[in-house]
Amino acid sequence: MPSFLHTMLRVTDLERSVEFYTKLLGMKELRRRDVPDGKYTLVFVGYAEESTGAAVIELTYNYGVDSYELGTAFGHLAVGVPDIYATCDALRAAGAKISREPGPVKFGTTVIAFVEDPDGYKIELIERA
């Protein structure tokens, strides 16, 4: 059966991005591959390997590229968290940008917030009890 494996994001500072996803969002660096001939490095981060059925994020650093347009079609990534208020407090204290404070979605009861990674990609935090 087909399964969703990963989402690729192009990043401008690989180590800064790895630190954000691993230290602030609690993911693990699963594997890293440097391709000097192709002038890029890939780092896969996630909560578990794809072999377990989990989807991961592929962070792609292209040598010498220091900016990208995020595009208008990309929406966001989503991460479930047990306590959205404590998570946002910890992210904010670590210097992360909370672009939507925690609270219920409009016309609903699900509690969400948004944080931005170092390159401005939006990550929706969804409270999961």
N, CA, C and O atoms as a MOPAC input file, in Angstrom:
PM7 MOZYME 1SCF
protein

 N      0.85000 1    -1.16700 1     0.00000 1
 C      0.00000 1     0.00000 1     0.00000 1
 C      0.90200 1     1.23900 1     0.00000 1
 O      1.90200 1     1.25500 1     0.71800 1
 N      0.58400 1     2.26600 1    -0.77600 1
 C      1.36600 1     3.50300 1    -0.76800 1
 C      1.29000 1     4.18600 1     0.59800 1
 O      0.31400 1     4.03200 1     1.33200 1
 N      2.33000 1     4.93700 1     0.91800 1
 C      2.31600 1     5.71300 1     2.16800 1
 C      3.02800 1     7.03800 1     1.93600 1
 O      3.89100 1     7.15000 1     1.06600 1
 N      2.65700 1     8.03000 1     2.72100 1
 C      3.27300 1     9.33400 1     2.65100 1
 C      4.61500 1     9.25700 1     3.37000 1
 O      4.66400 1     8.82700 1     4.52200 1
 N      5.71400 1     9.66700 1     2.71500 1
 C      7.04100 1     9.52500 1     3.30100 1
 C      7.59400 1    10.80700 1     3.90100 1
 O      8.00700 1    10.81900 1     5.06100 1
 N      7.60800 1    11.89100 1     3.12100 1
 C      8.19700 1    13.11300 1     3.65700 1
 C      7.73600 1    14.34800 1     2.89600 1
 O      7.18400 1    14.26500 1     1.79900 1
 N      7.98300 1    15.49000 1     3.51500 1
 C      7.80800 1    16.79700 1     2.89900 1
 C      9.18700 1    17.43100 1     2.83300 1
 O      9.92500 1    17.40600 1     3.81700 1
 N      9.54500 1    17.99900 1     1.68600 1
 C     10.85100 1    18.63100 1     1.52300 1
 C     10.71000 1    20.14400 1     1.65400 1
 O      9.84600 1    20.76200 1     1.03300 1
 N     11.57400 1    20.72000 1     2.47200 1
 C     11.65400 1    22.16900 1     2.62500 1
 C     13.06800 1    22.61100 1     2.30200 1
 O     14.03100 1    22.02800 1     2.80000 1
 N     13.20400 1    23.63900 1     1.46900 1
 C     14.52200 1    24.21800 1     1.20000 1
 C     14.82200 1    25.22300 1     2.30600 1
 O     13.99100 1    26.07000 1     2.63200 1
 N     16.01500 1    25.12000 1     2.87600 1
 C     16.37700 1    25.97200 1     4.00900 1
 C     17.64700 1    26.74700 1     3.69700 1
 O     18.46100 1    26.32600 1     2.87500 1
 N     17.80600 1    27.89200 1     4.36800 1
 C     18.95000 1    28.76800 1     4.08800 1
 C     20.11500 1    28.57300 1     5.05000 1
 O     21.24500 1    28.93800 1     4.72700 1
 N     19.86200 1    28.00600 1     6.21900 1
 C     20.91200 1    27.73800 1     7.20300 1
 C     20.59300 1    26.37100 1     7.80400 1
 O     19.75400 1    26.25500 1     8.69700 1
 N     21.26400 1    25.35100 1     7.30800 1
 C     20.91900 1    23.97700 1     7.66000 1
 C     20.98900 1    23.72000 1     9.16100 1
 O     20.05900 1    23.15100 1     9.73200 1
 N     22.07000 1    24.12700 1     9.80200 1
 C     22.21400 1    23.82800 1    11.23300 1
 C     21.17700 1    24.56400 1    12.06300 1
 O     20.66900 1    24.01200 1    13.03900 1
 N     20.85200 1    25.79900 1    11.69700 1
 C     19.81000 1    26.55400 1    12.40500 1
 C     18.46900 1    25.84100 1    12.27800 1
 O     17.71100 1    25.76100 1    13.24500 1
 N     18.17500 1    25.32300 1    11.08700 1
 C     16.91200 1    24.61600 1    10.86800 1
 C     16.87600 1    23.28200 1    11.60000 1
 O     15.85800 1    22.93300 1    12.19800 1
 N     17.97400 1    22.53400 1    11.56100 1
 C     18.03600 1    21.25800 1    12.29100 1
 C     17.82500 1    21.51900 1    13.77200 1
 O     17.09000 1    20.78500 1    14.43200 1
 N     18.45400 1    22.54400 1    14.29400 1
 C     18.29200 1    22.87300 1    15.71100 1
 C     16.83500 1    23.20900 1    16.03500 1
 O     16.31500 1    22.76600 1    17.05900 1
 N     16.17600 1    23.98000 1    15.18100 1
 C     14.77100 1    24.33700 1    15.40700 1
 C     13.91100 1    23.07400 1    15.49300 1
 O     13.16100 1    22.89700 1    16.45300 1
 N     14.01800 1    22.21200 1    14.50600 1
 C     13.16000 1    21.03100 1    14.46400 1
 C     13.50700 1    20.00100 1    15.53700 1
 O     12.61400 1    19.32100 1    16.04300 1
 N     14.78400 1    19.87400 1    15.89400 1
 C     15.16000 1    18.87000 1    16.89200 1
 C     15.04500 1    19.41000 1    18.31300 1
 O     14.42400 1    18.77800 1    19.16700 1
 N     15.62800 1    20.55700 1    18.56900 1
 C     15.63100 1    21.07500 1    19.94800 1
 C     14.30400 1    21.72000 1    20.33900 1
 O     13.83200 1    21.52300 1    21.45800 1
 N     13.69300 1    22.48900 1    19.43200 1
 C     12.46100 1    23.20000 1    19.80100 1
 C     11.21100 1    22.35100 1    19.59200 1
 O     10.28100 1    22.42000 1    20.39500 1
 N     11.17500 1    21.55100 1    18.52300 1
 C      9.98600 1    20.73300 1    18.26900 1
 C     10.16700 1    19.27400 1    18.67100 1
 O      9.23000 1    18.48500 1    18.55000 1
 N     11.35000 1    18.90400 1    19.14600 1
 C     11.56200 1    17.57200 1    19.70300 1
 C     11.70600 1    16.44100 1    18.69800 1
 O     11.60700 1    15.27100 1    19.07000 1
 N     11.93800 1    16.76900 1    17.42900 1
 C     12.17200 1    15.72100 1    16.43800 1
 C     13.58700 1    15.19300 1    16.58200 1
 O     14.40100 1    15.76000 1    17.31100 1
 N     13.87700 1    14.10400 1    15.88100 1
 C     15.21500 1    13.53100 1    15.86900 1
 C     15.81000 1    13.72800 1    14.48000 1
 O     15.09600 1    13.69700 1    13.47800 1
 N     17.11400 1    13.93100 1    14.43200 1
 C     17.78400 1    13.89300 1    13.13800 1
 C     17.90900 1    12.42000 1    12.78300 1
 O     18.60700 1    11.66800 1    13.46400 1
 N     17.23700 1    12.01100 1    11.72400 1
 C     17.17600 1    10.60300 1    11.34600 1
 C     18.33100 1    10.20000 1    10.44000 1
 O     18.87700 1     9.10600 1    10.57700 1
 N     18.70000 1    11.07300 1     9.52000 1
 C     19.83800 1    10.79500 1     8.64800 1
 C     20.24000 1    12.06200 1     7.92400 1
 O     19.46100 1    13.00600 1     7.79100 1
 N     21.48900 1    12.05500 1     7.45600 1
 C     22.07500 1    13.22100 1     6.78800 1
 C     22.88300 1    12.71100 1     5.60400 1
 O     23.56900 1    11.69300 1     5.69300 1
 N     22.79100 1    13.43100 1     4.49900 1
 C     23.55100 1    13.05800 1     3.31000 1
 C     24.07000 1    14.31600 1     2.63400 1
 O     23.29400 1    15.15900 1     2.18400 1
 N     25.38300 1    14.43100 1     2.56700 1
 C     26.01300 1    15.55600 1     1.88200 1
 C     26.38000 1    15.09700 1     0.47000 1
 O     26.96800 1    14.03200 1     0.28800 1
 N     26.02700 1    15.91000 1    -0.52000 1
 C     26.27900 1    15.57000 1    -1.92600 1
 C     27.08200 1    16.71100 1    -2.55000 1
 O     26.51800 1    17.56700 1    -3.23100 1
 N     28.40800 1    16.72800 1    -2.31700 1
 C     29.24000 1    17.82300 1    -2.82000 1
 C     29.15400 1    18.01700 1    -4.33600 1
 O     29.14900 1    19.15200 1    -4.81200 1
 N     29.08700 1    16.92300 1    -5.09500 1
 C     28.99700 1    17.06800 1    -6.54400 1
 C     27.70800 1    17.76800 1    -6.96800 1
 O     27.68400 1    18.48800 1    -7.96600 1
 N     26.64200 1    17.55300 1    -6.20700 1
 C     25.36800 1    18.20700 1    -6.49300 1
 C     25.20300 1    19.53200 1    -5.77800 1
 O     24.23300 1    20.25500 1    -6.00400 1
 N     26.16200 1    19.84600 1    -4.91000 1
 C     26.17000 1    21.08100 1    -4.14300 1
 C     24.93000 1    21.22800 1    -3.25100 1
 O     24.29700 1    22.28300 1    -3.21300 1
 N     24.59900 1    20.14700 1    -2.53800 1
 C     23.49800 1    20.21000 1    -1.58700 1
 C     23.70700 1    19.20300 1    -0.46400 1
 O     24.47300 1    18.24800 1    -0.59400 1
 N     23.00600 1    19.44200 1     0.64300 1
 C     22.98600 1    18.52600 1     1.78300 1
 C     21.53400 1    18.28300 1     2.16300 1
 O     20.72300 1    19.20900 1     2.16800 1
 N     21.21000 1    17.04100 1     2.47800 1
 C     19.87200 1    16.66300 1     2.92600 1
 C     19.95100 1    16.20600 1     4.37400 1
 O     20.85300 1    15.45800 1     4.75100 1
 N     19.00400 1    16.66000 1     5.17800 1
 C     18.85900 1    16.15000 1     6.54100 1
 C     17.39000 1    15.79600 1     6.72500 1
 O     16.50500 1    16.61700 1     6.48400 1
 N     17.14500 1    14.56900 1     7.15200 1
 C     15.78000 1    14.12100 1     7.40900 1
 C     15.53900 1    14.17200 1     8.91600 1
 O     16.32100 1    13.62900 1     9.69500 1
 N     14.46000 1    14.82400 1     9.31600 1
 C     14.09300 1    14.93400 1    10.72800 1
 C     12.65700 1    14.45100 1    10.90100 1
 O     11.83700 1    14.55900 1     9.98900 1
 N     12.36900 1    13.92100 1    12.08000 1
 C     11.01300 1    13.46800 1    12.35800 1
 C     10.92500 1    12.85900 1    13.73900 1
 O     11.90400 1    12.81300 1    14.48400 1
 N      9.73000 1    12.39300 1    14.06800 1
 C      9.50600 1    11.76500 1    15.36500 1
 C      9.77500 1    10.26400 1    15.31300 1
 O      9.97200 1     9.62300 1    16.34500 1
 N      9.78100 1     9.70500 1    14.09000 1
 C     10.08400 1     8.28600 1    13.88700 1
 C     10.45800 1     8.09400 1    12.42500 1
 O     10.15200 1     8.94100 1    11.58600 1
 N     11.11100 1     6.99700 1    12.12500 1
 C     11.50300 1     6.68400 1    10.74500 1
 C     10.27600 1     6.43800 1     9.86800 1
 O      9.22600 1     6.01700 1    10.35400 1
 N     10.42300 1     6.70500 1     8.57400 1
 C      9.32200 1     6.45400 1     7.63600 1
 C      8.90500 1     4.98800 1     7.64100 1
 O      7.74300 1     4.67200 1     7.38300 1
 N      9.84300 1     4.09300 1     7.93300 1
 C      9.54300 1     2.65500 1     7.93900 1
 C      8.48200 1     2.29900 1     8.97700 1
 O      7.87100 1     1.23300 1     8.89500 1
 N      8.25700 1     3.18600 1     9.95800 1
 C      7.23300 1     2.94200 1    10.97800 1
 C      5.87100 1     3.45500 1    10.53800 1
 O      4.87800 1     3.27800 1    11.24300 1
 N      5.82400 1     4.09200 1     9.36700 1
 C      4.57100 1     4.68400 1     8.89000 1
 C      4.50200 1     6.17100 1     9.15100 1
 O      3.54000 1     6.82500 1     8.74800 1
 N      5.50400 1     6.71600 1     9.81700 1
 C      5.52300 1     8.15000 1    10.12000 1
 C      6.03900 1     8.93300 1     8.91300 1
 O      6.89300 1     8.45100 1     8.16800 1
 N      5.51900 1    10.12700 1     8.73200 1
 C      6.04900 1    11.03500 1     7.71600 1
 C      7.14000 1    11.88300 1     8.36200 1
 O      7.07200 1    12.18600 1     9.55300 1
 N      8.14000 1    12.26500 1     7.57800 1
 C      9.24600 1    13.06800 1     8.09100 1
 C      9.41600 1    14.31100 1     7.22800 1
 O      8.73100 1    14.48200 1     6.22000 1
 N     10.33700 1    15.17300 1     7.63900 1
 C     10.65900 1    16.38400 1     6.89100 1
 C     12.07000 1    16.24600 1     6.34100 1
 O     13.00400 1    15.90000 1     7.06400 1
 N     12.20800 1    16.52100 1     5.05900 1
 C     13.52000 1    16.55100 1     4.41800 1
 C     13.93200 1    18.01100 1     4.31400 1
 O     13.31800 1    18.78600 1     3.58000 1
 N     14.97500 1    18.38400 1     5.05300 1
 C     15.52600 1    19.73800 1     4.98100 1
 C     16.62400 1    19.71900 1     3.92700 1
 O     17.58900 1    18.96300 1     4.04600 1
 N     16.48500 1    20.53800 1     2.90900 1
 C     17.44300 1    20.58000 1     1.81100 1
 C     18.17500 1    21.90300 1     1.82700 1
 O     17.56600 1    22.96800 1     1.72900 1
 N     19.49900 1    21.82400 1     1.95300 1
 C     20.33100 1    23.02200 1     1.88000 1
 C     21.11300 1    22.96400 1     0.57500 1
 O     21.92000 1    22.06000 1     0.36200 1
 N     20.86500 1    23.93700 1    -0.29700 1
 C     21.61400 1    24.08400 1    -1.53800 1
 C     22.74500 1    25.06000 1    -1.27500 1
 O     22.50800 1    26.20500 1    -0.89100 1
 N     23.98600 1    24.60200 1    -1.48300 1
 C     25.16200 1    25.41400 1    -1.18400 1
 C     25.01000 1    26.82800 1    -1.75800 1
 O     24.66400 1    27.00400 1    -2.92700 1
 N     25.27100 1    27.81300 1    -0.92600 1
 C     25.33100 1    29.19600 1    -1.37300 1
 C     24.00000 1    29.89800 1    -1.55500 1
 O     23.98500 1    31.07500 1    -1.91500 1
 N     22.88100 1    29.22700 1    -1.32100 1
 C     21.58000 1    29.87700 1    -1.47300 1
 C     21.16400 1    30.42600 1    -0.11900 1
 O     21.09500 1    29.69100 1     0.86600 1
 N     20.88600 1    31.72900 1    -0.07700 1
 C     20.54000 1    32.32900 1     1.21600 1
 C     19.12900 1    32.89300 1     1.28400 1
 O     18.77900 1    33.54300 1     2.26900 1
 N     18.30700 1    32.65900 1     0.25800 1
 C     16.90200 1    33.06700 1     0.36200 1
 C     16.06500 1    32.31900 1    -0.66900 1
 O     16.55200 1    31.91500 1    -1.72500 1
 N     14.80100 1    32.15100 1    -0.33000 1
 C     13.80100 1    31.51900 1    -1.19800 1
 C     12.50000 1    32.27300 1    -1.05200 1
 O     12.25400 1    32.90600 1    -0.02500 1
 N     11.66300 1    32.20900 1    -2.07600 1
 C     10.28400 1    32.65300 1    -1.94200 1
 C      9.49600 1    31.44500 1    -1.46600 1
 O      9.62300 1    30.35900 1    -2.03100 1
 N      8.68600 1    31.62500 1    -0.43700 1
 C      7.97100 1    30.48700 1     0.11600 1
 C      6.87500 1    29.99000 1    -0.81000 1
 O      6.50100 1    28.81900 1    -0.74200 1
 N      6.35500 1    30.84100 1    -1.66700 1
 C      5.29100 1    30.41400 1    -2.56900 1
 C      3.92200 1    30.59700 1    -1.95000 1
 O      3.78000 1    30.65000 1    -0.72800 1
 N      2.93100 1    30.69100 1    -2.79000 1
 C      1.58100 1    30.92900 1    -2.29400 1
 C      0.75700 1    29.64900 1    -2.19500 1
 O     -0.32400 1    29.67000 1    -1.60700 1
 N      1.23200 1    28.54200 1    -2.75000 1
 C      0.46900 1    27.29700 1    -2.69500 1
 C      0.73800 1    26.51900 1    -1.40900 1
 O     -0.13200 1    25.78700 1    -0.93600 1
 N      1.93500 1    26.67100 1    -0.84100 1
 C      2.26500 1    25.95100 1     0.38200 1
 C      1.45500 1    26.51300 1     1.53900 1
 O      1.35300 1    27.72900 1     1.70100 1
 N      0.88000 1    25.62900 1     2.34000 1
 C      0.10800 1    26.07300 1     3.49400 1
 C      0.91000 1    25.99600 1     4.77300 1
 O      1.40800 1    27.01500 1     5.25200 1
 N      1.04700 1    24.80000 1     5.33900 1
 C      1.77100 1    24.63300 1     6.59300 1
 C      1.99700 1    23.15500 1     6.86200 1
 O      1.40500 1    22.28700 1     6.21900 1
 N      2.86300 1    22.89200 1     7.82000 1
 C      3.03300 1    21.56100 1     8.39700 1
 C      2.19600 1    21.54500 1     9.67000 1
 O      1.85800 1    22.60700 1    10.19300 1
 N      1.85800 1    20.37400 1    10.17500 1
 C      1.08400 1    20.28400 1    11.41700 1
 C      1.75800 1    19.30400 1    12.37300 1
 O      2.20600 1    18.23000 1    11.97100 1
 N      1.82100 1    19.69600 1    13.64900 1
 C      2.42400 1    18.87600 1    14.69700 1
 C      1.45400 1    18.82800 1    15.87400 1
 O      0.98300 1    19.86900 1    16.33300 1
 N      1.15500 1    17.63000 1    16.36100 1
 C      0.31000 1    17.48100 1    17.54300 1
 C      1.13200 1    17.63500 1    18.80600 1
 O      2.23100 1    17.09000 1    18.90800 1
 N      0.60500 1    18.37700 1    19.77100 1
 C      1.29600 1    18.60200 1    21.05200 1
 C      0.30800 1    18.38900 1    22.19600 1
 O     -0.88800 1    18.63300 1    22.03500 1
 N      0.81000 1    17.92500 1    23.37100 1
 C     -0.11000 1    17.65700 1    24.48300 1
 C     -0.59800 1    18.91200 1    25.20700 1
 O     -1.72800 1    18.93300 1    25.69500 1
 N      0.22300 1    19.95200 1    25.28600 1
 C     -0.14600 1    21.18500 1    25.99400 1
 C      0.30700 1    22.35700 1    25.13100 1
 O      1.47600 1    22.74400 1    25.15900 1
 N     -0.60200 1    22.90600 1    24.38400 1
 C     -0.24800 1    23.92700 1    23.39700 1
 C      0.24800 1    25.21800 1    24.05300 1
 O      1.11500 1    25.89600 1    23.50200 1
 N     -0.29100 1    25.55900 1    25.21300 1
 C      0.12900 1    26.79300 1    25.88600 1
 C      1.56900 1    26.67300 1    26.39700 1
 O      2.37000 1    27.59200 1    26.22500 1
 N      1.89400 1    25.53900 1    27.02500 1
 C      3.26200 1    25.31700 1    27.49800 1
 C      4.22700 1    25.21600 1    26.32100 1
 O      5.35000 1    25.71600 1    26.38700 1
 N      3.78900 1    24.57200 1    25.25400 1
 C      4.63700 1    24.45300 1    24.06400 1
 C      4.95200 1    25.82900 1    23.49200 1
 O      6.10700 1    26.11900 1    23.18100 1
 N      3.94900 1    26.67100 1    23.35100 1
 C      4.17100 1    28.02100 1    22.81400 1
 C      5.05100 1    28.84600 1    23.74700 1
 O      5.90400 1    29.60300 1    23.28300 1
 N      4.85200 1    28.70900 1    25.06000 1
 C      5.70600 1    29.42900 1    26.01100 1
 C      7.16800 1    29.01400 1    25.84300 1
 O      8.06100 1    29.86100 1    25.83300 1
 N      7.40700 1    27.70400 1    25.71100 1
 C      8.78100 1    27.20700 1    25.55900 1
 C      9.37900 1    27.64800 1    24.22400 1
 O     10.54700 1    28.03200 1    24.16800 1
 N      8.60200 1    27.59800 1    23.16800 1
 C      9.08700 1    28.03800 1    21.85900 1
 C      9.42700 1    29.52600 1    21.87700 1
 O     10.47500 1    29.94000 1    21.38300 1
 N      8.53600 1    30.31700 1    22.44800 1
 C      8.75600 1    31.76800 1    22.53300 1
 C     10.01200 1    32.07700 1    23.35600 1
 O     10.81200 1    32.93400 1    22.98200 1
 N     10.17500 1    31.37600 1    24.46800 1
 C     11.34700 1    31.59400 1    25.32600 1
 C     12.64200 1    31.24000 1    24.59300 1
 O     13.69800 1    31.80100 1    24.88600 1
 N     12.55700 1    30.31600 1    23.64600 1
 C     13.73600 1    29.91800 1    22.87300 1
 C     13.96200 1    30.81600 1    21.65900 1
 O     14.89300 1    30.60600 1    20.88200 1
 N     13.08900 1    31.82600 1    21.50700 1
 C     13.27700 1    32.77600 1    20.42100 1
 C     12.45900 1    32.50900 1    19.17500 1
 O     12.60500 1    33.22400 1    18.18400 1
 N     11.60400 1    31.50300 1    19.19700 1
 C     10.77500 1    31.20200 1    18.02400 1
 C      9.65600 1    32.23600 1    17.88600 1
 O      9.20600 1    32.81900 1    18.87200 1
 N      9.22300 1    32.44600 1    16.66100 1
 C      8.14600 1    33.39900 1    16.36800 1
 C      6.80300 1    32.66600 1    16.38100 1
 O      6.55600 1    31.79200 1    15.55000 1
 N      5.94700 1    33.02800 1    17.32200 1
 C      4.57800 1    32.50100 1    17.36900 1
 C      3.74500 1    33.47300 1    16.53400 1
 O      3.55800 1    34.62700 1    16.91800 1
 N      3.24700 1    33.00100 1    15.39000 1
 C      2.50700 1    33.90300 1    14.49700 1
 C      1.00100 1    33.85600 1    14.73100 1
 O      0.27200 1    34.70700 1    14.22100 1
 N      0.52800 1    32.88400 1    15.48800 1
 C     -0.87300 1    32.85100 1    15.93500 1
 C     -0.86200 1    32.25600 1    17.32800 1
 O     -0.43600 1    31.11900 1    17.52900 1
 N     -1.32800 1    33.02500 1    18.27300 1
 C     -1.35100 1    32.57500 1    19.66200 1
 C     -2.32900 1    31.41100 1    19.82700 1
 O     -3.26600 1    31.27500 1    19.04100 1
 N     -2.11800 1    30.57000 1    20.84300 1
 C     -3.00300 1    29.42900 1    21.05400 1
 C     -4.44500 1    29.86200 1    21.31600 1
 O     -4.70700 1    30.86600 1    21.97900 1
 N     -5.35000 1    29.08600 1    20.78300 1
 C     -6.77300 1    29.32400 1    21.00200 1
 C     -7.58900 1    28.45200 1    20.06900 1
 O     -7.04800 1    27.82300 1    19.16000 1
 N     -8.89900 1    28.41600 1    20.29800 1
 C     -9.74900 1    27.58000 1    19.45500 1
 C     -9.82000 1    28.11700 1    18.02500 1
 O     -9.73100 1    29.32100 1    17.78600 1
 N     -9.98300 1    27.17800 1    17.07800 1
 C    -10.16900 1    27.60100 1    15.69400 1
 C    -11.50100 1    28.33400 1    15.57900 1
 O    -12.43100 1    28.08600 1    16.34600 1
 N    -11.57200 1    29.22300 1    14.62500 1
 C    -12.81100 1    29.97400 1    14.39000 1
 C    -13.92200 1    28.98200 1    14.05600 1
 O    -13.74500 1    28.10700 1    13.20900 1
 N    -15.03700 1    29.11800 1    14.70600 1
 C    -16.21300 1    28.27000 1    14.51400 1
 C    -15.97800 1    26.82200 1    14.94800 1
 O    -16.66700 1    25.92100 1    14.46800 1
 N    -15.01600 1    26.58000 1    15.85200 1
 C    -14.74400 1    25.21900 1    16.28900 1
 C    -14.20600 1    25.18600 1    17.69700 1
 O    -14.19100 1    26.19800 1    18.39800 1
 N    -13.76100 1    24.00300 1    18.10800 1
 C    -13.24500 1    23.84100 1    19.46900 1
 C    -11.79400 1    23.36200 1    19.50600 1
 O    -11.17000 1    23.39800 1    20.56700 1
 N    -11.24900 1    22.92000 1    18.38700 1
 C     -9.86600 1    22.46400 1    18.36100 1
 C     -8.94500 1    23.63000 1    18.68700 1
 O     -9.07800 1    24.71300 1    18.11800 1
 N     -8.00500 1    23.40400 1    19.61000 1
 C     -7.08300 1    24.45900 1    20.02600 1
 C     -5.81000 1    24.35100 1    19.18700 1
 O     -5.15400 1    23.31100 1    19.14400 1
 N     -5.48200 1    25.46300 1    18.52100 1
 C     -4.31800 1    25.49100 1    17.63500 1
 C     -3.47900 1    26.74100 1    17.89200 1
 O     -3.91100 1    27.67400 1    18.56800 1
 N     -2.29100 1    26.73300 1    17.34600 1
 C     -1.41500 1    27.91000 1    17.31700 1
 C     -0.53000 1    27.72700 1    16.08200 1
 O     -0.49700 1    26.64900 1    15.48800 1
 N      0.18000 1    28.78100 1    15.70300 1
 C      1.13900 1    28.68000 1    14.61500 1
 C      2.48200 1    29.23400 1    15.06500 1
 O      2.55300 1    30.27200 1    15.72300 1
 N      3.54600 1    28.52600 1    14.69900 1
 C      4.91400 1    28.97000 1    14.91700 1
 C      5.58600 1    28.96800 1    13.55600 1
 O      5.19200 1    28.22000 1    12.66200 1
 N      6.60300 1    29.80900 1    13.40100 1
 C      7.34700 1    29.82700 1    12.14800 1
 C      8.75000 1    29.29900 1    12.38400 1
 O      9.38400 1    29.61900 1    13.38900 1
 N      9.23300 1    28.48200 1    11.44200 1
 C     10.60000 1    27.99000 1    11.55000 1
 C     11.55500 1    29.10500 1    11.12000 1
 O     11.09200 1    30.17100 1    10.71400 1
 N     12.87100 1    28.89300 1    11.19600 1
 C     13.81400 1    29.97500 1    10.89000 1
 C     13.70300 1    30.54000 1     9.47100 1
 O     14.13000 1    31.66800 1     9.22400 1
 N     13.13100 1    29.76800 1     8.53600 1
 C     12.97000 1    30.27000 1     7.17300 1
 C     11.57500 1    30.82000 1     6.91000 1
 O     11.27600 1    31.22700 1     5.78800 1
 N     10.72100 1    30.83800 1     7.92500 1
 C      9.38600 1    31.40200 1     7.77200 1
 C      8.30400 1    30.40000 1     7.42500 1
 O      7.15400 1    30.78800 1     7.22000 1
 N      8.64600 1    29.10000 1     7.35200 1
 C      7.61200 1    28.09800 1     7.09600 1
 C      6.70100 1    28.01500 1     8.30500 1
 O      7.16900 1    28.00500 1     9.44400 1
 N      5.40300 1    27.95500 1     8.05900 1
 C      4.43700 1    27.90800 1     9.14400 1
 C      4.19100 1    26.47000 1     9.58700 1
 O      4.04900 1    25.55900 1     8.77200 1
 N      4.14500 1    26.29800 1    10.91300 1
 C      3.86900 1    25.00700 1    11.51100 1
 C      2.66900 1    25.18600 1    12.42800 1
 O      2.71400 1    25.95300 1    13.39000 1
 N      1.60100 1    24.47100 1    12.11800 1
 C      0.42000 1    24.51600 1    12.96200 1
 C      0.63000 1    23.55600 1    14.11900 1
 O      0.97000 1    22.39100 1    13.91300 1
 N      0.43200 1    24.03500 1    15.31300 1
 C      0.46300 1    23.20600 1    16.51700 1
 C     -0.98200 1    22.90300 1    16.87700 1
 O     -1.79500 1    23.81800 1    17.00900 1
 N     -1.30200 1    21.63700 1    17.03400 1
 C     -2.66400 1    21.21500 1    17.35800 1
 C     -2.63100 1    20.49000 1    18.68800 1
 O     -1.91000 1    19.50600 1    18.85100 1
 N     -3.42000 1    20.98400 1    19.64800 1
 C     -3.42300 1    20.34800 1    20.96900 1
 C     -4.11600 1    18.99300 1    20.89900 1
 O     -5.25700 1    18.87800 1    20.45100 1
 N     -3.39700 1    17.97200 1    21.35300 1
 C     -3.90500 1    16.60400 1    21.39700 1
 C     -3.83200 1    16.14300 1    22.84000 1
 O     -2.74800 1    16.06700 1    23.42000 1
 N     -4.98800 1    15.83500 1    23.42300 1
 C     -5.00900 1    15.41700 1    24.83200 1
 C     -4.41300 1    14.04800 1    25.01300 1
 O     -4.35200 1    13.54500 1    26.13500 1

